[in-house]
């Protein structure tokens, strides 16, 4: 599962964000959102990726999901659908970040600053957007 997550989710969102032409962007975006659809369907039947217990795979996926609204949807143009459109996947992420031990490892402001400042080739002004408001 971790290999699949790396190929189709975690690494692929970078292919979306760093695409050098429309064809590459369209391909990466289609593959990325298809993979999110697959995960959303998988999570119809379980609380976590492998049932009712958190596994390493859940922690492998989580960083990409928590960055989705704050960074990837805007900065990487990974916006075919908002994460909220994936009902089961969004519920899954909310469930994980509601755990205080997990939530305290998530720093949205730092994430945004890192991505928007460090990728000057896709954000040459270094402007960090004020939104979106993250409600979780």
N, CA, C and O of each residue as an XYZ file, in Angstrom:
544
protein
N       0.829     -1.198      0.000
C       0.000      0.000      0.000
C       0.869      1.256      0.000
O       0.557      2.215     -0.706
N       1.945      1.268      0.773
C       2.796      2.455      0.833
C       3.418      2.773     -0.520
O       3.554      3.942     -0.884
N       3.794      1.748     -1.260
C       4.350      1.968     -2.604
C       3.280      2.572     -3.504
O       3.547      3.522     -4.239
N       2.070      2.023     -3.448
C       0.970      2.561     -4.256
C       0.680      4.010     -3.862
O       0.519      4.866     -4.731
N       0.614      4.286     -2.576
C       0.373      5.655     -2.108
C       1.461      6.604     -2.602
O       1.167      7.718     -3.036
N       2.697      6.170     -2.536
C       3.798      7.014     -2.994
C       3.669      7.323     -4.489
O       3.811      8.475     -4.901
N       3.404      6.309     -5.288
C       3.334      6.478     -6.737
C       2.118      7.285     -7.181
O       2.228      8.129     -8.070
N       0.978      7.038     -6.580
C      -0.276      7.599     -7.085
C      -0.774      8.829     -6.339
O      -1.569      9.602     -6.873
N      -0.308      9.013     -5.107
C      -0.786     10.139     -4.300
C       0.372     11.064     -3.931
O       0.488     12.159     -4.481
N       1.213     10.639     -3.019
C       2.228     11.515     -2.437
C       3.181     12.114     -3.474
O       3.444     13.316     -3.441
N       3.689     11.316     -4.371
C       4.596     11.821     -5.403
C       3.821     12.434     -6.555
O       4.265     13.413     -7.154
N       2.691     11.876     -6.861
C       1.947     12.328     -8.047
C       1.420     13.751     -7.900
O       1.298     14.462     -8.898
N       1.108     14.178     -6.693
C       0.646     15.563     -6.522
C       1.761     16.535     -6.918
O       1.478     17.656     -7.341
N       3.008     16.124     -6.786
C       4.127     16.949     -7.240
C       4.217     16.983     -8.763
O       4.623     17.991     -9.340
N       3.843     15.893     -9.408
C       3.788     15.889    -10.872
C       2.719     16.864    -11.358
O       2.880     17.510    -12.393
N       1.637     16.962    -10.609
C       0.603     17.945    -10.941
C       1.185     19.352    -10.774
O       1.119     20.171    -11.691
N       1.743     19.617     -9.621
C       2.220     20.957     -9.295
C       3.397     21.435    -10.102
O       3.534     22.634    -10.344
N       4.254     20.523    -10.528
C       5.463     20.922    -11.242
C       5.410     20.584    -12.725
O       6.441     20.568    -13.398
N       4.217     20.315    -13.235
C       4.080     20.009    -14.666
C       4.628     21.158    -15.501
O       4.428     22.330    -15.182
N       5.313     20.805    -16.559
C       5.939     21.812    -17.420
C       5.097     22.150    -18.648
O       5.398     23.095    -19.376
N       4.048     21.373    -18.867
C       3.164     21.668    -19.998
C       1.770     21.127    -19.694
O       1.579     20.367    -18.744
N       0.818     21.521    -20.499
C      -0.578     21.171    -20.259
C      -0.818     19.671    -20.305
O      -1.573     19.133    -19.495
N      -0.180     18.997    -21.249
C      -0.381     17.546    -21.372
C       0.083     16.824    -20.110
O      -0.618     15.957    -19.590
N       1.271     17.188    -19.621
C       1.780     16.563    -18.393
C       0.880     16.870    -17.203
O       0.605     15.996    -16.381
N       0.426     18.115    -17.118
C      -0.483     18.502    -16.036
C      -1.777     17.693    -16.108
O      -2.214     17.127    -15.106
N      -2.383     17.638    -17.281
C      -3.658     16.928    -17.438
C      -3.524     15.454    -17.073
O      -4.395     14.889    -16.412
N      -2.438     14.841    -17.504
C      -2.211     13.423    -17.201
C      -2.023     13.205    -15.705
O      -2.655     12.331    -15.112
N      -1.154     14.002    -15.103
C      -0.882     13.850    -13.667
C      -2.129     14.145    -12.844
O      -2.419     13.434    -11.881
N      -2.865     15.183    -13.214
C      -4.083     15.539    -12.487
C      -5.127     14.430    -12.587
O      -5.749     14.066    -11.589
N      -5.315     13.900    -13.780
C      -6.281     12.809    -13.965
C      -5.892     11.591    -13.132
O      -6.743     10.989    -12.476
N      -4.621     11.230    -13.155
C      -4.147     10.076    -12.379
C      -4.308     10.314    -10.878
O      -4.742      9.427    -10.142
N      -3.957     11.513    -10.438
C      -4.036     11.859     -9.021
C      -5.481     11.781     -8.516
O      -5.753     11.167     -7.484
N      -6.386     12.397     -9.239
C      -7.776     12.406     -8.781
C      -8.448     11.050     -8.932
O      -9.365     10.728     -8.175
N      -8.012     10.262     -9.884
C      -8.498      8.888     -9.987
C      -8.058      8.079     -8.766
O      -8.829      7.280     -8.234
N      -6.828      8.288     -8.330
C      -6.323      7.595     -7.134
C      -7.091      8.035     -5.888
O      -7.405      7.211     -5.028
N      -7.394      9.333     -5.789
C      -8.200      9.804     -4.654
C      -9.586      9.160     -4.671
O     -10.114      8.790     -3.623
N     -10.167      9.029     -5.853
C     -11.470      8.341     -5.982
C     -11.366      6.905     -5.481
O     -12.249      6.428     -4.767
N     -10.291      6.216     -5.853
C     -10.091      4.831     -5.404
C     -10.008      4.748     -3.886
O     -10.606      3.862     -3.275
N      -9.271      5.667     -3.280
C      -9.177      5.681     -1.819
C     -10.517      6.004     -1.180
O     -10.879      5.419     -0.159
N     -11.252      6.928     -1.774
C     -12.563      7.281     -1.240
C     -13.478      6.057     -1.226
O     -14.203      5.833     -0.257
N     -13.447      5.273     -2.293
C     -14.259      4.051     -2.354
C     -13.788      3.029     -1.326
O     -14.602      2.375     -0.675
N     -12.472      2.895     -1.182
C     -11.921      1.951     -0.199
C     -12.379      2.310      1.214
O     -12.660      1.429      2.026
N     -12.451      3.594      1.497
C     -12.801      4.046      2.843
C     -14.306      4.041      3.107
O     -14.738      4.414      4.198
N     -15.103      3.629      2.136
C     -16.532      3.418      2.383
C     -16.730      2.291      3.384
O     -17.697      2.280      4.145
N     -15.801      1.342      3.372
C     -15.944      0.105      4.134
C     -15.132      0.046      5.413
O     -15.241     -0.916      6.174
N     -14.314      1.070      5.660
C     -13.476      0.998      6.855
C     -13.132      2.385      7.381
O     -13.184      3.377      6.655
N     -12.788      2.426      8.630
C     -12.410      3.678      9.283
C     -11.033      4.140      8.814
O     -10.810      5.330      8.594
N     -10.116      3.192      8.664
C      -8.752      3.482      8.221
C      -8.447      2.629      6.994
O      -9.290      1.841      6.564
N      -7.280      2.773      6.439
C      -6.951      2.068      5.197
C      -7.002      0.554      5.328
O      -7.304     -0.149      4.364
N      -6.703      0.045      6.542
C      -6.730     -1.402      6.753
C      -7.657     -1.778      7.897
O      -7.294     -2.581      8.756
N      -8.843     -1.205      7.912
C      -9.810     -1.595      8.923
C      -9.982     -0.568     10.018
O     -10.053      0.634      9.760
N     -10.050     -1.059     11.250
C     -10.360     -0.201     12.391
C      -9.144      0.234     13.198
O      -9.284      0.825     14.269
N      -7.954     -0.058     12.687
C      -6.737      0.343     13.403
C      -5.860      1.181     12.497
O      -5.733      0.900     11.305
N      -5.255      2.213     13.070
C      -4.319      3.050     12.331
C      -3.047      2.252     12.053
O      -2.508      1.584     12.935
N      -2.580      2.338     10.804
C      -1.342      1.653     10.421
C      -0.362      2.676      9.848
O      -0.690      3.853      9.697
N       0.817      2.218      9.539
C       1.824      3.068      8.930
C       1.311      3.692      7.632
O       1.636      4.840      7.326
N       0.525      2.957      6.880
C      -0.016      3.488      5.628
C      -0.878      4.726      5.870
O      -0.866      5.655      5.062
N      -1.611      4.746      6.955
C      -2.431      5.921      7.280
C      -1.541      7.138      7.532
O      -1.853      8.246      7.095
N      -0.441      6.923      8.233
C       0.486      8.027      8.477
C       1.242      8.427      7.213
O       1.681      9.570      7.082
N       1.391      7.498      6.297
C       2.047      7.783      5.027
C       1.163      8.677      4.154
O       1.670      9.545      3.444
N      -0.137      8.470      4.202
C      -1.091      9.237      3.399
C      -1.431     10.593      4.010
O      -1.631     11.564      3.280
N      -1.496     10.671      5.303
C      -2.001     11.858      5.990
C      -1.338     13.177      5.590
O      -2.061     14.149      5.368
N      -0.013     13.275      5.484
C       0.572     14.582      5.135
C       0.043     15.161      3.822
O      -0.188     16.366      3.721
N      -0.145     14.315      2.833
C      -0.682     14.813      1.563
C      -2.096     15.327      1.749
O      -2.458     16.354      1.174
N      -2.890     14.647      2.526
C      -4.272     15.088      2.731
C      -4.344     16.398      3.508
O      -5.137     17.274      3.163
N      -3.535     16.545      4.544
C      -3.616     17.789      5.327
C      -3.067     18.982      4.549
O      -3.415     20.126      4.839
N      -2.223     18.722      3.580
C      -1.697     19.809      2.745
C      -2.627     20.168      1.593
O      -2.475     21.219      0.971
N      -3.573     19.308      1.316
C      -4.409     19.480      0.124
C      -5.124     20.830      0.108
O      -4.954     21.604     -0.834
N      -5.912     21.121      1.128
C      -6.682     22.367      1.147
C      -5.791     23.590      1.293
O      -6.013     24.607      0.635
N      -4.788     23.493      2.151
C      -3.954     24.641      2.483
C      -2.932     24.983      1.401
O      -2.555     26.144      1.246
N      -2.487     23.976      0.653
C      -1.401     24.209     -0.293
C      -1.694     23.659     -1.681
O      -1.710     24.418     -2.650
N      -1.924     22.374     -1.797
C      -1.939     21.725     -3.105
C      -3.069     22.196     -4.022
O      -2.869     22.313     -5.231
N      -4.244     22.467     -3.468
C      -5.357     22.882     -4.326
C      -5.057     24.194     -5.053
O      -5.473     24.374     -6.198
N      -4.347     25.103     -4.404
C      -4.039     26.400     -5.011
C      -2.637     26.391     -5.616
O      -2.477     26.587     -6.821
N      -1.643     26.168     -4.799
C      -0.245     26.283     -5.217
C       0.115     25.278     -6.310
O       0.846     25.617     -7.241
N      -0.384     24.054     -6.210
C      -0.071     23.014     -7.186
C      -1.165     22.851     -8.241
O      -1.052     21.993     -9.117
N      -2.205     23.650     -8.169
C      -3.323     23.571     -9.113
C      -3.984     22.182     -9.113
O      -4.518     21.739    -10.130
N      -3.939     21.518     -7.977
C      -4.575     20.207     -7.819
C      -6.008     20.440     -7.365
O      -6.377     20.119     -6.235
N      -6.805     21.000     -8.257
C      -8.121     21.496     -7.860
C      -9.264     20.992     -8.730
O     -10.301     21.647     -8.836
N      -9.082     19.840     -9.347
C     -10.184     19.266    -10.110
C     -11.414     19.113     -9.222
O     -12.538     19.399     -9.636
N     -11.181     18.658     -7.998
C     -12.219     18.548     -6.970
C     -11.589     18.936     -5.644
O     -10.424     18.617     -5.403
N     -12.320     19.611     -4.787
C     -11.762     19.865     -3.449
C     -11.748     18.566     -2.647
O     -12.523     17.649     -2.920
N     -10.879     18.498     -1.678
C     -10.800     17.299     -0.847
C     -12.157     16.987     -0.206
O     -12.515     15.822     -0.033
N     -12.903     18.030      0.143
C     -14.224     17.826      0.761
C     -15.181     17.057     -0.137
O     -16.144     16.470      0.355
N     -14.936     17.048     -1.442
C     -15.804     16.327     -2.380
C     -15.657     14.808     -2.241
O     -16.518     14.049     -2.686
N     -14.567     14.380     -1.624
C     -14.337     12.957     -1.385
C     -14.818     12.654      0.036
O     -14.045     12.690      0.993
N     -16.095     12.361      0.144
C     -16.770     12.255      1.446
C     -16.041     11.339      2.429
O     -15.794     11.725      3.571
N     -15.702     10.152      1.996
C     -15.073      9.179      2.899
C     -13.627      9.538      3.207
O     -13.165      9.368      4.335
N     -12.925     10.027      2.217
C     -11.531     10.433      2.407
C     -11.440     11.641      3.334
O     -10.544     11.719      4.174
N     -12.367     12.577      3.179
C     -12.367     13.760      4.034
C     -12.712     13.378      5.482
O     -12.088     13.866      6.424
N     -13.700     12.511      5.645
C     -14.055     12.007      6.976
C     -12.859     11.325      7.624
O     -12.575     11.527      8.805
N     -12.178     10.529      6.848
C     -10.978      9.815      7.298
C      -9.915     10.792      7.789
O      -9.361     10.614      8.874
N      -9.628     11.832      6.988
C      -8.631     12.817      7.389
C      -9.067     13.545      8.654
O      -8.270     13.724      9.575
N     -10.329     13.965      8.702
C     -10.831     14.660      9.890
C     -10.717     13.782     11.129
O     -10.371     14.260     12.209
N     -11.008     12.509     10.967
C     -10.896     11.571     12.082
C      -9.456     11.495     12.579
O      -9.213     11.519     13.785
N      -8.522     11.404     11.675
C      -7.113     11.324     12.076
C      -6.656     12.606     12.764
O      -6.009     12.541     13.809
N      -6.977     13.771     12.200
C      -6.502     15.024     12.801
C      -7.282     15.392     14.060
O      -6.875     16.298     14.787
N      -8.382     14.714     14.331
C      -9.091     14.967     15.589
C      -8.370     14.320     16.774
O      -8.632     14.655     17.929
N      -7.470     13.398     16.477
C      -6.632     12.799     17.510
C      -5.598     13.845     17.916
O      -4.780     14.256     17.092
N      -5.622     14.276     19.160
C      -4.754     15.373     19.611
C      -3.273     15.088     19.371
O      -2.520     15.998     19.024
N      -2.852     13.852     19.548
C      -1.439     13.507     19.329
C      -1.039     13.695     17.865
O       0.097     14.065     17.568
N      -1.960     13.443     16.974
C      -1.705     13.651     15.545
C      -1.847     15.134     15.208
O      -1.005     15.700     14.510
N      -2.896     15.749     15.696
C      -3.186     17.154     15.368
C      -2.041     18.083     15.759
O      -1.749     19.040     15.042
N      -1.401     17.815     16.872
C      -0.323     18.709     17.312
C       0.913     18.634     16.415
O       1.832     19.439     16.566
N       0.947     17.673     15.481
C       2.055     17.592     14.529
C       1.769     18.366     13.244
O       2.633     18.456     12.372
N       0.571     18.923     13.120
C       0.160     19.624     11.904
C       0.247     21.130     12.137
O      -0.420     21.671     13.019
N       1.069     21.793     11.345
C       1.249     23.236     11.459
C       0.953     23.871     10.099
O       1.833     23.977      9.245
N      -0.287     24.286      9.916
C      -0.749     24.820      8.627
C       0.050     26.056      8.221
O       0.464     26.164      7.067
N       0.272     26.975      9.130
C       1.010     28.206      8.801
C       2.418     27.884      8.310
O       2.883     28.471      7.333
N       3.093     26.967      8.971
C       4.435     26.572      8.554
C       4.400     25.917      7.175
O       5.234     26.208      6.317
N       3.428     25.031      6.973
C       3.279     24.347      5.692
C       3.153     25.350      4.554
O       3.854     25.268      3.545
N       2.241     26.296      4.744
C       2.008     27.293      3.705
C       3.261     28.117      3.456
O       3.640     28.337      2.306
N       3.897     28.567      4.507
C       5.113     29.373      4.344
C       6.183     28.578      3.592
O       6.815     29.095      2.671
N       6.378     27.333      3.987
C       7.390     26.503      3.322
C       7.119     26.368      1.830
O       7.994     26.650      1.012
N       5.928     25.944      1.475
C       5.622     25.689      0.072
C       5.607     26.961     -0.774
O       6.193     26.990     -1.856
N       4.953     27.994     -0.297
C       4.818     29.193     -1.115
C       6.123     29.977     -1.249
O       6.309     30.694     -2.232
N       7.017     29.853     -0.291
C       8.288     30.575     -0.370
C       9.363     29.738     -1.070
O      10.176     30.284     -1.816
N       9.378     28.440     -0.843
C      10.473     27.613     -1.371
C      10.342     27.261     -2.847
O      11.318     26.821     -3.455
N       9.192     27.437     -3.426
C       9.003     27.090     -4.843
C       8.905     28.350     -5.692
O       7.855     28.653     -6.257
N       9.998     29.067     -5.770
C       9.977     30.349     -6.482
C       9.709     30.187     -7.976
O       9.278     31.137     -8.629
N       9.956     29.007     -8.523
C       9.687     28.796     -9.948
C       8.183     28.730    -10.244
O       7.778     28.952    -11.385
N       7.349     28.429     -9.241
C       5.900     28.459     -9.470
C       5.216     29.558     -8.655
O       4.018     29.788     -8.815
N       5.954     30.227     -7.796
C       5.429     31.366     -7.035
C       6.554     32.401     -6.892
O       7.093     32.595     -5.802
N       6.898     33.060     -7.997
C       8.059     33.952     -7.977
C       7.932     35.141     -7.031
O       8.947     35.710     -6.630
N       6.731     35.524     -6.668
C       6.557     36.660     -5.758
C       6.736     36.277     -4.302
O       6.970     37.145     -3.461
N       6.630     34.985     -3.984
C       6.755     34.538     -2.599
C       5.577     34.934     -1.729
O       5.657     34.877     -0.502
N       4.499     35.329     -2.354
C       3.310     35.724     -1.591
C       2.644     34.470     -1.025
O       2.424     33.491     -1.737
N       2.333     34.522      0.253
C       1.615     33.438      0.929
C       0.158     33.861      1.029
O      -0.149     34.867      1.669
N      -0.748     33.109      0.405
C      -2.147     33.513      0.444
C      -2.733     33.453      1.854
O      -2.331     32.631      2.678
N      -3.672     34.323      2.105
C      -4.290     34.366      3.421
C      -5.273     33.210      3.629
O      -5.561     32.844      4.769
N      -5.771     32.654      2.579
C      -6.722     31.542      2.673
C      -6.121     30.273      2.116
O      -4.955     30.255      1.721
N      -6.872     29.256      2.083
C      -8.246     29.192      2.556
C      -8.307     29.022      4.074
O      -7.334     28.617      4.710
N      -9.450     29.334      4.625
C      -9.664     29.100      6.044
C      -9.841     27.596      6.246
O     -10.722     26.973      5.652
N      -9.009     27.042      7.071
C      -9.077     25.604      7.374
C      -9.915     25.459      8.639
O      -9.545     25.975      9.694
N     -11.025     24.767      8.538
C     -11.965     24.700      9.663
C     -11.734     23.512     10.583
O     -12.389     23.402     11.620
N     -10.836     22.641     10.231
C     -10.632     21.479     11.093
C      -9.493     21.726     12.034
O      -9.163     20.861     12.845
